[in-house]
Amino acid sequence: MFIEDTSNVAFLARQGLAFRGDGDESNSNFLQLLKLHGLDDPRIPEWIAKKANKYTSHDIQDELLKAMALTVLRKISTDLAVVRYFCIMCDECTDAANREQLVVCVRWVDSYLEAHEEFIGLYLLENIAANTIVSAIRDVLKRLNLSMNKCRGQCYDGASTMRGSKSGVAKQLLDDEPRAVFTHCYGHSLNLAISDTVKGCKVMKDALDLIFEVTKLIKYSPKRDVQFEKLKSELAPDTPGFCVLCPTRWTVRAASFKSVLDNYTVLQKLWEASKDQTSDPFMKARIIGVESQFKTFRTYFGIQLGYLLLQHSDNLSKALQSNTLYAAAGQRIAAMTVTTLHRIRNDECFGLFWQKMERARQPLDVEAPKLPRKRRTPRRYDDGIAEPEFCDDPAPFFRQQYYEALDLVISGIKERFDQPGYKLYEQLEDLLVKSIKGDNYDDGLTAVTAFYTTDFDPAQLKLHLAVLSSNFPADLCGSVTVLDVRDYILTMSPEERLLVSEVVTLLQLVLVMPATNASSERSFSALRRVKNYLRSTMAQYRLNHVMLLHCHKELTDSLNLVTVANIFVDLSGHRLSIFGKFTDADVMPIGFCGKCKTPLNYSSCQQIE
């Protein structure tokens, strides 16, 4: 019976579901699951009907959650105890109870040179000052029995609290361990680069503001939302619906621009119908303003240009969010995107873009392209006697806007991704690649060994690089990458790896640094599911236990429920007298009889007889 209790707790925590009912505990998920088990095991309804010693209270659930969560955390701690290096990843957010929660994750590389990112837990903060966050990180590392001497990387967002040059979190931890290189999360860096682009290019800024206004007009009004769906089913039934523009999401902007372009006619019809049905003068003015903007060519050009550029940035953002991606590889992916944007920055590509846009504009109620009103240069900027120049044709004018937006996004990505921490990882990667290609790497070897000091023996590292380059497959030497070296080392026997042990250390240092702090961001999504407005009074210890089981689903599935039940029973002699010691024979799958332990569809079952 008690094993069913334990399995219910594990299931609800794994799925992030509530345990309790709404006032009436008989309708709680926990008891309803027990009743579901009772359909197969007649002992369970009898147990639920007891007056005492049922062991189904909230306190019992908390003890079981604690036993399971600590088992999962011990498994993670055991894995971390044998690793040579790790990286700290942190971020903070506000939960449904308006409490500041610090998410702590750790990245490490196993013996198979595979990267792992583990959610460690939540830490309740009194404030978000750097000293408070640093104290929390040190406390977490101490509880995991991790020494700061093993830390070789830090990955946070770009807030001044985290990356402040004098007293930020990264700076204080660098004082403890100078080799714990800080990298600004590439996902946040890309988001800032795109924000800079939008702010610097007025035509894109206006288009983004307009789409955000469309989001508010449609999604904040059930009446207009239903009307939009009705018009879409009539005019464009095969096109996707409207994608809400969320300013804080990294990868939805291009999809939102695309949804506006696909439903342009539907939206224009919606504004015509909505302005006649709205009596509020303020709302009517907003709808008329959006309707007039949708008819201008400048707005249509801004939406098309925004979609062209943001689809590249969204694609890059998705690629950067992989858990196994390391920082140096993230830089190469960003460089590939920059190269792609460079290739569309020419007159030929603009001509194709212009023609495509003109063809798409024809069936829509959008005015023909025209030049803006000519304006004189302000006197403070007019320092010559020549007449100001104006474009005579709309195409050259909008081509200037096209080039301006491309230059801004290219320069923004380059500037945001050019980080001091990356240069060190670039030296590590170059040292490995140059040694295999036979190039001179003395300068890189000197720089790396000087920075990492005790991590390398310079003479041994040079010797092991020579062994690797001499035995590396010749057909891969021309275009070798870090992953090629990793795959080659994985084919070696343990004895062969001893010949290149310093190279293995170098690979671990390259792979241990993440490209993004996406694991922390995903933990925020889990926190929003687990602690919602209906569960806002959940205690911090219970929240941490549920979050561990919810975020580590595979480890939760692998829990031995018999072991967990015995841990619970061993806490009290009274419990031991009631339940005794559990064995594997007590674990009975659903569909088996509780009396004779046989499947319910067998004729030998006493229940069937």
C-alpha positions as CSV (number, residue, x, y, z in Angstrom):
1,M,0.0,0.0,0.0
2,F,2.7,2.5,1.0
3,I,4.5,1.9,-2.3
4,E,1.5,3.2,-4.1
5,D,1.7,6.4,-1.9
6,T,5.3,6.8,-2.9
7,S,4.6,6.2,-6.6
8,N,1.8,8.8,-6.6
9,V,4.2,11.4,-5.0
10,A,6.8,10.7,-7.6
11,F,4.3,10.9,-10.5
12,L,2.8,14.2,-9.4
13,A,6.2,15.8,-8.8
14,R,7.6,14.5,-12.1
15,Q,4.7,16.1,-14.0
16,G,4.6,19.3,-12.0
17,L,1.0,18.7,-10.9
18,A,-0.7,19.9,-7.7
19,F,-1.1,17.4,-4.8
20,R,-3.9,19.0,-2.9
21,G,-7.6,19.7,-3.8
22,D,-9.4,23.0,-3.8
23,G,-10.6,23.0,-0.2
24,D,-11.9,19.4,-0.3
25,E,-9.0,17.0,0.1
26,S,-11.1,14.1,-1.2
27,N,-10.8,15.6,-4.6
28,S,-7.1,16.1,-4.5
29,N,-4.9,14.6,-7.3
30,F,-3.1,12.5,-4.7
31,L,-6.2,10.8,-3.3
32,Q,-7.8,10.4,-6.7
33,L,-4.7,8.6,-7.9
34,L,-4.8,6.3,-4.9
35,K,-8.5,5.5,-5.8
36,L,-7.4,4.8,-9.3
37,H,-4.8,2.3,-8.0
38,G,-7.7,0.9,-5.8
39,L,-9.5,-0.3,-8.9
40,D,-6.7,-2.9,-9.2
41,D,-5.8,-3.5,-5.6
42,P,-8.7,-3.9,-3.1
43,R,-6.5,-3.1,-0.1
44,I,-6.2,0.5,-1.1
45,P,-9.9,1.6,-0.6
46,E,-9.7,-0.2,2.8
47,W,-6.6,1.8,3.7
48,I,-8.1,5.1,2.6
49,A,-11.2,4.4,4.8
50,K,-9.0,4.1,7.9
51,K,-9.3,6.8,10.6
52,A,-5.7,6.9,11.6
53,N,-2.2,5.9,10.5
54,K,-3.1,6.3,6.8
55,Y,0.1,8.1,6.0
56,T,-1.4,10.3,3.3
57,S,-1.1,13.7,5.0
58,H,0.8,16.7,3.6
59,D,3.6,16.2,6.1
60,I,4.1,12.6,4.8
61,Q,4.1,13.9,1.2
62,D,6.8,16.4,2.2
63,E,9.0,13.7,3.7
64,L,8.7,11.5,0.7
65,L,9.4,14.5,-1.6
66,K,12.5,15.2,0.4
67,A,13.7,11.6,0.3
68,M,13.3,11.5,-3.5
69,A,14.8,14.9,-4.2
70,L,17.8,14.3,-2.0
71,T,18.4,11.0,-3.7
72,V,18.4,12.8,-7.1
73,L,20.7,15.5,-5.7
74,R,23.1,12.9,-4.3
75,K,23.3,11.2,-7.7
76,I,24.2,14.6,-9.3
77,S,26.6,15.3,-6.5
78,T,28.3,11.9,-7.0
79,D,28.7,12.6,-10.7
80,L,30.2,16.1,-9.9
81,A,32.6,14.7,-7.3
82,V,34.7,12.9,-10.0
83,V,34.7,15.6,-12.6
84,R,37.8,17.7,-13.0
85,Y,36.2,21.0,-14.0
86,F,32.7,22.6,-13.9
87,C,31.0,25.8,-14.9
88,I,28.5,27.9,-12.9
89,M,25.3,29.1,-14.6
90,C,22.9,31.4,-12.7
91,D,20.0,33.7,-13.3
92,E,17.2,35.1,-11.1
93,C,13.5,35.7,-11.6
94,T,10.4,36.5,-9.6
95,D,7.9,33.7,-8.8
96,A,4.1,33.8,-8.5
97,A,4.5,34.8,-4.8
98,N,6.6,37.9,-5.7
99,R,9.8,36.3,-4.3
100,E,13.2,36.6,-5.9
101,Q,14.5,33.1,-6.8
102,L,18.0,32.4,-7.9
103,V,18.3,29.4,-10.3
104,V,21.7,27.6,-10.0
105,C,22.9,25.2,-12.7
106,V,26.2,23.5,-13.2
107,R,27.8,22.4,-16.4
108,W,30.4,19.6,-16.5
109,V,32.0,17.2,-18.9
110,D,32.0,13.4,-18.3
111,S,34.7,10.8,-19.2
112,Y,33.1,10.4,-22.6
113,L,33.7,14.1,-23.3
114,E,29.9,14.8,-23.3
115,A,28.7,18.0,-21.7
116,H,25.9,18.0,-19.1
117,E,24.0,20.9,-17.7
118,E,22.3,20.1,-14.3
119,F,19.6,22.1,-12.5
120,I,20.8,22.2,-8.8
121,G,18.0,24.1,-7.2
122,L,16.4,27.5,-6.3
123,Y,17.7,29.9,-3.7
124,L,15.4,32.4,-2.1
125,L,17.0,35.8,-2.1
126,E,16.3,38.7,0.2
127,N,17.6,41.1,-2.5
128,I,19.4,40.9,-5.9
129,A,22.6,42.6,-4.7
130,A,25.9,41.0,-6.0
131,N,27.0,40.1,-2.5
132,T,23.8,38.2,-1.8
133,I,24.0,36.2,-5.0
134,V,27.7,35.4,-4.4
135,S,26.9,34.2,-0.9
136,A,24.2,32.0,-2.3
137,I,26.5,30.5,-5.0
138,R,29.2,29.8,-2.4
139,D,26.6,28.1,-0.1
140,V,25.4,25.9,-3.0
141,L,28.9,24.8,-3.9
142,K,29.7,24.0,-0.3
143,R,26.6,21.9,0.0
144,L,27.6,20.0,-3.1
145,N,31.1,19.6,-1.8
146,L,32.5,21.4,-4.8
147,S,35.7,23.4,-4.6
148,M,35.9,26.7,-6.3
149,N,39.3,25.6,-7.5
150,K,37.6,23.3,-10.0
151,C,35.5,26.2,-11.5
152,R,36.7,27.1,-15.0
153,G,33.8,29.2,-16.2
154,Q,30.8,31.5,-15.4
155,C,27.9,32.2,-17.6
156,Y,25.3,34.9,-16.7
157,D,23.3,37.6,-18.3
158,G,24.6,41.1,-18.9
159,A,23.1,42.8,-15.9
160,S,25.4,45.1,-13.9
161,T,24.9,43.0,-10.8
162,M,26.3,39.9,-12.6
163,R,29.1,41.4,-14.8
164,G,30.0,44.6,-12.9
165,S,33.7,45.2,-13.3
166,K,34.3,46.3,-9.7
167,S,32.0,44.3,-7.5
168,G,29.8,42.2,-9.7
169,V,29.2,38.5,-9.2
170,A,31.6,37.4,-11.9
171,K,34.4,39.7,-10.5
172,Q,34.0,38.4,-6.9
173,L,34.2,34.8,-8.1
174,L,37.2,35.6,-10.3
175,D,38.9,37.0,-7.2
176,D,38.4,33.5,-5.6
177,E,39.4,31.6,-8.8
178,P,41.1,33.7,-11.6
179,R,40.6,30.8,-14.1
180,A,36.8,30.9,-13.8
181,V,36.4,32.8,-17.0
182,F,33.2,34.8,-17.4
183,T,31.2,34.7,-20.6
184,H,28.1,36.8,-21.2
185,C,25.4,34.4,-22.3
186,Y,25.3,34.5,-26.1
187,G,21.5,34.3,-26.1
188,H,21.2,37.5,-24.1
189,S,24.0,39.0,-26.2
190,L,22.1,38.3,-29.4
191,N,18.9,39.6,-27.9
192,L,20.7,42.9,-27.1
193,A,22.2,43.1,-30.6
194,I,18.7,42.8,-32.1
195,S,17.3,45.4,-29.7
196,D,20.1,47.8,-30.7
197,T,19.3,47.2,-34.4
198,V,15.6,47.9,-33.9
199,K,16.3,51.0,-31.9
200,G,18.8,52.3,-34.5
201,C,16.6,51.7,-37.6
202,K,13.4,53.8,-37.4
203,V,11.5,51.9,-40.0
204,M,12.0,48.6,-38.1
205,K,11.2,50.2,-34.8
206,D,8.0,51.5,-36.1
207,A,7.1,48.2,-37.6
208,L,7.8,46.4,-34.3
209,D,5.8,48.9,-32.3
210,L,2.9,48.5,-34.7
211,I,2.9,44.6,-34.4
212,F,3.0,45.0,-30.6
213,E,0.0,47.2,-30.8
214,V,-1.8,44.7,-33.0
215,T,-1.0,42.0,-30.4
216,K,-2.7,44.1,-27.7
217,L,-5.7,44.9,-29.9
218,I,-6.4,41.3,-30.8
219,K,-5.3,39.2,-27.9
220,Y,-6.5,41.5,-25.1
221,S,-10.0,41.6,-26.7
222,P,-11.9,38.3,-26.9
223,K,-14.4,39.9,-29.2
224,R,-11.8,40.9,-31.8
225,D,-9.9,37.7,-31.4
226,V,-13.1,35.7,-32.3
227,Q,-13.8,38.1,-35.2
228,F,-10.2,37.7,-36.5
229,E,-10.6,33.9,-36.5
230,K,-13.9,34.1,-38.3
231,L,-12.4,36.4,-41.0
232,K,-9.4,34.2,-41.3
233,S,-11.5,31.1,-41.9
234,E,-13.3,33.0,-44.7
235,L,-10.4,34.8,-46.4
236,A,-7.3,32.7,-45.6
237,P,-8.2,29.4,-44.1
238,D,-4.9,27.7,-44.9
239,T,-2.6,30.3,-43.3
240,P,-1.4,30.0,-39.7
241,G,-3.0,32.2,-37.1
242,F,-1.6,35.3,-35.5
243,C,1.6,34.8,-33.5
244,V,1.7,37.0,-30.4
245,L,4.8,39.2,-30.1
246,C,6.4,38.8,-26.7
247,P,9.2,41.3,-26.1
248,T,11.1,39.1,-23.7
249,R,11.1,35.9,-25.9
250,W,14.2,35.3,-28.0
251,T,12.8,33.5,-30.9
252,V,9.2,34.6,-31.7
253,R,9.8,38.0,-33.4
254,A,10.2,36.6,-36.9
255,A,7.2,34.3,-36.5
256,S,5.1,37.3,-35.4
257,F,6.2,39.4,-38.4
258,K,5.5,36.4,-40.7
259,S,2.0,35.9,-39.2
260,V,1.2,39.6,-39.9
261,L,2.3,39.3,-43.6
262,D,0.3,36.0,-44.1
263,N,-2.8,37.6,-42.6
264,Y,-2.4,41.2,-43.9
265,T,-5.7,41.2,-45.8
266,V,-7.5,39.6,-42.8
267,L,-6.2,42.2,-40.4
268,Q,-7.2,45.1,-42.8
269,K,-10.7,43.7,-42.9
270,L,-10.7,43.3,-39.1
271,W,-9.8,47.0,-38.6
272,E,-12.7,48.1,-40.9
273,A,-15.2,46.0,-39.0
274,S,-13.9,46.8,-35.5
275,K,-13.9,50.6,-35.8
276,D,-17.6,50.6,-36.6
277,Q,-18.4,48.3,-33.7
278,T,-16.3,50.2,-31.1
279,S,-18.0,53.0,-29.1
280,D,-15.0,53.9,-26.9
281,P,-13.4,56.9,-28.6
282,F,-9.9,56.1,-27.3
283,M,-10.0,52.5,-28.6
284,K,-11.6,53.7,-31.9
285,A,-8.7,56.2,-32.4
286,R,-6.2,53.3,-31.8
287,I,-7.9,51.1,-34.4
288,I,-8.1,53.9,-36.9
289,G,-4.4,54.7,-36.4
290,V,-3.4,51.0,-36.9
291,E,-5.6,50.8,-40.0
292,S,-4.0,53.9,-41.6
293,Q,-0.5,52.5,-40.8
294,F,-1.4,49.2,-42.5
295,K,-2.1,51.1,-45.8
296,T,1.2,52.9,-46.0
297,F,4.1,51.4,-48.0
298,R,6.6,52.3,-45.3
299,T,4.9,50.1,-42.8
300,Y,4.7,47.2,-45.3
301,F,8.4,47.7,-46.1
302,G,9.4,47.7,-42.4
303,I,7.5,44.5,-41.7
304,Q,9.1,42.7,-44.8
305,L,12.5,44.0,-43.8
306,G,12.0,43.0,-40.2
307,Y,11.0,39.5,-41.2
308,L,14.0,39.1,-43.5
309,L,16.5,40.0,-40.8
310,L,14.8,38.5,-37.8
311,Q,14.4,35.1,-39.3
312,H,18.3,34.9,-39.4
313,S,18.6,36.0,-35.8
314,D,15.8,33.7,-34.6
315,N,17.5,30.8,-36.4
316,L,20.8,31.7,-34.7
317,S,19.1,31.9,-31.3
318,K,17.6,28.4,-31.6
319,A,20.9,26.9,-32.6
320,L,22.6,28.6,-29.6
321,Q,20.2,27.1,-27.1
322,S,21.6,23.5,-27.3
323,N,22.7,22.1,-24.0
324,T,25.7,20.5,-25.5
325,L,26.9,23.5,-27.5
326,Y,30.2,25.0,-26.1
327,A,31.2,28.7,-26.3
328,A,33.8,28.4,-29.1
329,A,31.3,26.6,-31.3
330,G,28.7,29.3,-30.5
331,Q,31.1,31.9,-31.9
332,R,31.5,30.0,-35.1
333,I,27.7,29.7,-35.5
334,A,27.4,33.5,-35.0
335,A,30.1,34.1,-37.6
336,M,28.1,31.9,-40.1
337,T,25.1,34.1,-39.5
338,V,27.1,37.3,-40.0
339,T,28.5,35.9,-43.3
340,T,25.0,35.1,-44.5
341,L,23.9,38.7,-43.7
342,H,26.9,40.0,-45.5
343,R,26.0,38.1,-48.7
344,I,22.6,39.7,-48.9
345,R,24.0,43.2,-48.5
346,N,24.3,44.1,-52.2
347,D,22.3,45.8,-54.9
348,E,21.4,42.5,-56.5
349,C,19.8,41.0,-53.4
350,F,18.1,44.3,-52.7
351,G,16.6,44.3,-56.2
352,L,15.3,40.8,-55.7
353,F,13.9,41.8,-52.3
354,W,12.2,44.9,-53.8
355,Q,10.7,42.9,-56.7
356,K,9.3,40.3,-54.4
357,M,7.9,42.9,-52.1
358,E,6.2,44.7,-55.0
359,R,4.6,41.5,-56.2
360,A,3.3,40.7,-52.8
361,R,2.0,44.3,-52.3
362,Q,-0.2,44.3,-55.5
363,P,-3.2,42.3,-54.1
364,L,-3.2,44.2,-50.8
365,D,-4.7,47.5,-49.9
366,V,-1.2,49.2,-49.6
367,E,-0.3,52.4,-51.3
368,A,2.5,52.5,-53.9
369,P,6.0,53.4,-52.7
370,K,6.6,57.1,-52.4
371,L,9.3,59.4,-51.1
372,P,8.9,61.2,-47.8
373,R,8.3,64.9,-47.7
374,K,11.5,66.9,-48.4
375,R,12.8,68.6,-45.3
376,R,15.6,71.1,-45.0
377,T,18.6,70.2,-43.0
378,P,18.6,71.9,-39.6
379,R,20.7,75.0,-39.5
380,R,23.0,73.6,-36.8
381,Y,24.0,70.8,-39.2
382,D,24.0,72.9,-42.4
383,D,27.7,73.9,-42.7
384,G,28.0,74.2,-46.5
385,I,26.5,76.3,-49.3
386,A,25.6,73.5,-51.7
387,E,21.9,72.5,-52.2
388,P,20.8,69.4,-50.2
389,E,20.4,66.2,-52.2
390,F,17.2,64.3,-52.3
391,C,16.3,60.9,-53.9
392,D,14.2,61.1,-57.1
393,D,13.0,57.5,-56.9
394,P,11.6,55.6,-54.0
395,A,13.8,52.5,-54.6
396,P,17.2,54.2,-53.8
397,F,15.7,55.8,-50.7
398,F,14.4,52.4,-49.3
399,R,17.7,50.7,-50.4
400,Q,19.4,53.1,-47.9
401,Q,17.1,51.8,-45.2
402,Y,17.8,48.2,-46.2
403,Y,21.6,48.7,-46.0
404,E,21.3,50.6,-42.7
405,A,19.4,47.8,-41.0
406,L,21.8,45.2,-42.3
407,D,24.8,47.2,-41.1
408,L,23.3,47.6,-37.7
409,V,22.5,43.9,-37.1
410,I,25.9,42.8,-38.4
411,S,27.8,45.3,-36.3
412,G,25.6,44.5,-33.3
413,I,26.3,40.8,-33.4
414,K,30.0,41.3,-33.9
415,E,30.2,43.8,-31.0
416,R,28.1,41.8,-28.6
417,F,29.9,38.5,-29.3
418,D,33.4,40.0,-29.1
419,Q,34.0,39.1,-25.4
420,P,37.3,38.9,-23.5
421,G,36.5,35.5,-22.2
422,Y,36.0,34.1,-25.7
423,K,39.5,35.0,-26.8
424,L,41.0,32.6,-24.2
425,Y,38.8,29.7,-25.5
426,E,39.7,30.6,-29.0
427,Q,43.4,30.2,-28.0
428,L,42.6,26.7,-26.6
429,E,40.9,25.7,-29.8
430,D,43.6,27.2,-32.1
431,L,46.3,25.4,-30.1
432,L,44.6,22.0,-30.7
433,V,43.8,22.7,-34.4
434,K,47.2,24.2,-35.2
435,S,49.1,21.3,-33.7
436,I,47.2,18.8,-35.9
437,K,47.7,20.8,-39.0
438,G,51.4,21.2,-38.3
439,D,51.3,25.0,-37.9
440,N,53.4,26.9,-35.4
441,Y,51.6,27.1,-32.0
442,D,54.3,28.2,-29.6
443,D,52.7,31.5,-28.8
444,G,49.3,29.9,-28.1
445,L,51.0,27.2,-25.9
446,T,52.7,29.9,-23.9
447,A,49.5,31.9,-23.4
448,V,47.4,28.9,-22.4
449,T,49.9,27.4,-19.9
450,A,50.6,30.8,-18.4
451,F,46.9,31.4,-17.7
452,Y,45.9,27.9,-16.6
453,T,49.1,27.4,-14.5
454,T,48.7,24.1,-12.6
455,D,46.2,22.6,-15.1
456,F,48.9,21.9,-17.6
457,D,52.5,20.8,-17.6
458,P,53.9,22.8,-20.6
459,A,56.4,20.1,-21.6
460,Q,53.9,17.3,-21.3
461,L,51.2,19.2,-23.2
462,K,53.7,19.8,-26.1
463,L,54.6,16.1,-26.1
464,H,51.0,14.9,-26.1
465,L,50.1,17.4,-28.9
466,A,52.9,15.8,-30.9
467,V,51.6,12.3,-30.2
468,L,48.1,13.3,-31.3
469,S,49.2,15.1,-34.5
470,S,51.3,12.1,-35.5
471,N,48.5,9.6,-35.2
472,F,45.5,11.7,-36.3
473,P,43.8,10.6,-39.5
474,A,45.4,12.4,-42.4
475,D,42.2,12.8,-44.4
476,L,40.7,15.0,-41.6
477,C,43.7,17.2,-40.9
478,G,42.8,19.8,-43.5
479,S,39.4,20.8,-41.9
480,V,39.8,19.4,-38.4
481,T,37.5,20.7,-35.6
482,V,37.3,20.2,-31.9
483,L,34.5,17.7,-32.3
484,D,36.7,15.7,-34.8
485,V,39.4,15.5,-32.1
486,R,36.9,14.4,-29.5
487,D,35.5,11.7,-31.7
488,Y,39.0,10.4,-32.4
489,I,40.0,10.3,-28.7
490,L,36.8,8.4,-27.9
491,T,38.0,5.6,-30.2
492,M,41.1,5.2,-28.1
493,S,41.5,2.6,-25.3
494,P,42.1,3.9,-21.7
495,E,45.7,3.0,-22.1
496,E,46.0,5.0,-25.3
497,R,44.4,8.0,-23.7
498,L,47.2,8.2,-21.2
499,L,49.5,9.1,-24.1
500,V,47.3,12.2,-24.8
501,S,46.0,13.0,-21.3
502,E,46.9,16.7,-21.5
503,V,45.0,17.0,-24.7
504,V,42.0,15.4,-22.9
505,T,42.3,18.1,-20.3
506,L,42.5,20.8,-23.0
507,L,39.3,19.4,-24.6
508,Q,37.5,19.4,-21.2
509,L,38.3,23.1,-20.8
510,V,37.0,23.9,-24.3
511,L,33.7,21.9,-23.8
512,V,32.9,22.9,-20.3
513,M,32.0,26.5,-21.2
514,P,28.4,26.8,-22.4
515,A,27.3,29.1,-25.2
516,T,24.1,30.2,-23.5
517,N,22.4,30.1,-20.1
518,A,19.3,28.5,-21.6
519,S,19.1,25.8,-18.9
520,S,18.4,28.5,-16.3
521,E,15.8,30.1,-18.6
522,R,14.1,26.7,-19.0
523,S,14.0,26.3,-15.2
524,F,12.0,29.6,-15.1
525,S,9.4,27.9,-17.4
526,A,9.3,24.9,-15.0
527,L,9.0,27.3,-12.0
528,R,6.0,29.0,-13.7
529,R,4.3,25.6,-14.1
530,V,5.0,24.3,-10.6
531,K,4.4,27.5,-8.6
532,N,1.5,29.2,-10.3
533,Y,-1.1,31.6,-8.9
534,L,-3.1,28.7,-7.4
535,R,0.0,27.3,-5.6
536,S,1.7,30.6,-4.6
537,T,1.8,29.7,-0.9
538,M,4.0,26.7,-1.5
539,A,6.9,26.5,1.0
540,Q,10.4,27.0,-0.3
541,Y,11.7,23.5,0.7
542,R,8.7,21.8,-1.0
543,L,9.2,24.0,-4.1
544,N,12.9,23.0,-4.3
545,H,12.1,19.3,-3.9
546,V,9.3,19.3,-6.6
547,M,11.5,21.3,-9.0
548,L,14.4,18.8,-8.7
549,L,12.1,15.9,-9.5
550,H,10.3,17.9,-12.3
551,C,13.4,19.1,-14.0
552,H,15.3,15.8,-13.7
553,K,12.6,13.5,-15.2
554,E,15.0,10.8,-16.2
555,L,16.5,10.5,-12.7
556,T,13.0,10.6,-11.2
557,D,11.9,7.7,-13.4
558,S,15.0,5.7,-12.3
559,L,14.3,6.1,-8.6
560,N,14.0,2.9,-6.7
561,L,10.7,3.4,-4.8
562,V,11.5,0.5,-2.5
563,T,14.7,2.3,-1.4
564,V,12.8,5.6,-0.9
565,A,10.0,3.8,1.1
566,N,12.7,2.2,3.4
567,I,14.4,5.5,3.9
568,F,11.0,6.9,5.1
569,V,10.3,3.9,7.3
570,D,13.7,4.0,9.0
571,L,13.0,7.5,10.3
572,S,10.7,6.1,13.0
573,G,10.3,2.9,15.0
574,H,6.5,3.3,14.8
575,R,6.6,3.2,11.0
576,L,8.8,0.2,11.1
577,S,6.4,-1.6,13.3
578,I,3.5,-0.9,10.9
579,F,5.2,-1.5,7.5
580,G,8.3,-3.5,8.2
581,K,11.0,-3.5,5.6
582,F,9.9,-3.2,1.9
583,T,11.3,-5.5,-0.8
584,D,11.1,-5.6,-4.6
585,A,8.2,-8.1,-4.2
586,D,6.1,-5.2,-2.8
587,V,6.2,-3.3,-6.1
588,M,3.2,-4.5,-8.0
589,P,2.4,-3.0,-11.5
590,I,-1.1,-1.7,-12.2
591,G,-3.2,-4.5,-13.5
592,F,-2.1,-7.1,-10.9
593,C,-4.3,-8.5,-8.2
594,G,-3.5,-7.3,-4.7
595,K,-4.4,-10.7,-3.1
596,C,-2.9,-13.4,-5.3
597,K,-0.3,-11.2,-7.1
598,T,-1.4,-12.5,-10.6
599,P,-2.7,-10.5,-13.6
600,L,-6.4,-9.7,-13.4
601,N,-7.2,-11.4,-16.7
602,Y,-6.0,-14.8,-15.4
603,S,-8.7,-17.3,-14.5
604,S,-6.7,-18.4,-11.5
605,C,-7.2,-15.0,-9.8
606,Q,-9.3,-15.3,-6.7
607,Q,-11.1,-12.0,-7.5
608,I,-12.2,-13.3,-10.8
609,E,-13.5,-16.5,-9.3
